[in-house]
Amino acid sequence: MSQIIKTKHFGPIAFDKTWVSSDGRHIGKLTKGGYAHLSGSMVSSKKDLVELIPAGKDRKEAQEWYENKDKEKFNPSNKRIFLNANGDYEWEDGKPITDPVDVYNNLPQGAQLEAVLLWFREKQKENSKPGNDKIKVA
């Protein structure tokens, strides 16, 4: 069962499993694959995986993911994200992005994922300001 963790910069993120080191660093396996720090930033170092995940099946899976994370795989079930004329991101069917977990589950790791998640966070901030109830994005 997934655990939803609310992060400061990326909003809620779903993790299947998490680990913590004796020095307080945290890392987790995302629900649909991939690994991130509990702050929401993606793992960018194999060293983090090795130091935080105990030896065994979980660490082996994490290392395999890291070695193959940049090899893009075509997954026809993934939804695509587009930038609309207003400068906002939306799903290919024109629906607004309302959940950052869906973004994590549909985009490969990298700059595009980080950019969409940052945009999502900024839109949430805009929507929370008084008088901005007209904004209908996430």
N, C-alpha and C positions, 0 to 999 in steps of 0.2 A: 504494500500500500504506500502510495506517495505521501510525502510530507511537504506541505506548502510553507515556504519560508519567505517572509516579507523582507525584502532588501531595501536599503535606503536609495540606491541609485537605479535599480532595475525593476522595482516592484516585486510582486510575488513570483517565486520560482519553485517548481516542483522537483524534489529530490527523492530518489528511491532509497538511497543509503548515504550515510555521512560518516566521516571519521574525524577525529581530533587528535592532535599530537600532544605530547606532554608540555610543550611550550605554548599551547593554546591556539595553534593554527588549525583551521577547519577546511575540509574539502568534501565534496559530495558528488555522487553519480546522479546525473539528471535523468528524469523519468524516461525520456526517449533517447537516451544515450548521450555520451559526452560527460565531461567533468568540469566542475566550476568550484571556485571558492564560495563559501557561504555568503560572501558579500555580493555575489552575482557575477563577478568577473571570471572569465574563462581561464582554465588552467593553461599556462603558456610555457611550462617547464616540466619536463619528464621527471626532474629531480623532486618536484613537489609530490608527484604521484608515489614515487618510491619512498620518500620520507614519511608520508602521511598514511599510506595504505599498507597494512601488515602483509607480509609475505603470504602467498597463497593464490587461490583462484581470482579473488577480487583484484589484486595487484597485477596479475598477469593480464586480465581483461583490460585494465586501465592502461597498461603499457602498450598493448595491441591497438587500443583506440588511439593513443597518442601517436604511434608510428604511422597510422593510416588516416589521421584526422584531416589532413590536407588533400587527400585523394578524393576528389569530388565524385560522388556516386549519384547517378540519376535515379531519383525516386519519384515515379509518376504520382504517387499519392500525396506528396508534399504540395501544399498550396503555395502559390507564388505571390510576392508582394510587389506592388507598383508604387511609384511616386506620382501623385495626381497633380493637376494644374495649380492647386493651392499650395503645393509644397508639402503635403501630408502623405504619409504612407497609408495604403489600403490593400486589402486582399484583391486578387485578380478579378473577383466577381463584383468589385466595387463596394463591398461591405467594409465598415471601419474596423480597425484593429482594436479589440477591447481587452485582450488578455496577453500579457507578455509570455506566458507559458506556451501559448500557441506559436509565438514567434520563435522561441527556443526549439520547439518541436518541428518547425518547418524550414528553418534556414540552416545552412551549414555554418560551422564555426568560422569566425573571421570578422573582417572589417564591416561587412554589410550587417551582420547580426548585431554587432556592437552599436552601429549607427542607428538602426531601427529601435533598439532598446533605449538608447539615449533620447531619441526623439519621443518615444512613448513616455518616458519619465518627464520630459519637459512639458508635454501636453497635459499630463496629469497635474502638474504644478499650475499650469494656466487654468485648467478647469476648476481648481480648488480656490482660485481667487474670487472674491465677491464681485458680482456683476458680469462674470464670464459664463453665465448659464446658457448662453447661446452656442457655445462651442460644442459640437456633437462628435468629437473625436476622442476615443478611448477615455 
